[in-house]
Amino acid sequence: MQAVAGAVIEGYEHRDLVEAIFRKTVAYEPAGDWPLIADTKTVLDFGGGAGLHYKVARQQTVDVRWAVVETPTMVRRASELATDRLRFFDSLKEAADWLGAVDLMHSNGAIQYVPNAIETFRGLCAAQPARMVWYRVPIGEADAEPEVQTSYLSDNGPGSLGIAKDKLVKYTRRRISRQAFVAAHEGYRIVECGSDPRERGTQQFRFVRA
């Protein structure tokens, strides 16, 4: 599918991108279990969109309480999906306060779009989750220049809604120094790390509180 000439969306705060992710998440019907969530009662989902991961987690643990931390625009749009077990926040502290004790911090392919990743890591560690799981983390040189990444609007969010006229989405992605990434997780130790098969050139990590 070719992008519409001149139709470019800049950044994750654009309402067209937020709306596409929202609509696709609502329509998505996951299947299967998610072993990571077994026996987990509270999850802080950093960059969790409109609650896709929560829909998957409920297949495994119906009573899990889930706090999604997202951009203000996504939070406003997705809040209509909120329940007594699913809430959306643009503040890490408010999300952690709502959950109370955090069993798991989960993030999949989001930290590279944050302007200050190290500050975000420290904020997440301050919530003291028992476990921290990172997927699709682009590791690179400490002084690497930010990259301009592009995708089609229809490629964002789960599944497909058959978007007839596609648009091009542009956003800034920053690679993260592995040394800085690990050091920022003060009070935690790595129990698993390696290449992430979900996306070439990224890694996955699991930390537990030391």
C-alpha positions, 0 to 999 in steps of 0.5 A: 500500500502506498502512502497518500502524497503529502499525508505525513503524521509527525509524532505519537501525539497526533490525533489520527495515529491515536485514533487508529491505535484506539480503534484497532485495539478495541476491535482486536480479539486476542487468544492464548495464554501469557505465562508472564502474567500468571499469578500477577495481580498488578501491572504498570504498563509503560507505553501500553497504548489503548490497553492492548496488553491488558486485553491479552493478559485477561486471557490468563488472569481475569482479575489483574489490575492494570495501569497504562502510562501513555501520552496525554493524548492517548490517555484522553482517548483511551480513558473511555475504556477504563474500568475498576481494573484498567486505568490510563495515566500520563504520570508514572507516580499517579499510576503507581499510587493507584496500583499500590504494590506493583508486581510487574513493570512491563514495556514493549517497544516504547522507551526509545521514543521518550526524550529522557530515557534515563529519567524514565528508568529512575521513575519506574524504579522508584515505583519499586515493582517486583519485576521489570520486563523490557521488550524491543529495546534498541541498544546502541552507542551512548552518543548516537544521534537520534534516528527518524523512523517511519511507518505506515499508519495502518502498521500501528496498533494490533490487527487491521481495520482495512485503512484505504488511504494510508498515511506516513508516520514519522517519529524520533527514535533514540538508541540507548547505551546498554551500560547506562540502561543497566546502571539506571536500574538501581536496586535491581539485577538482571535475570535474563537478557538477549536479542528480541526476535520481535524486532531486529536490532533490539534486545529484551531484559528482565530485572528483579528487585535485588 
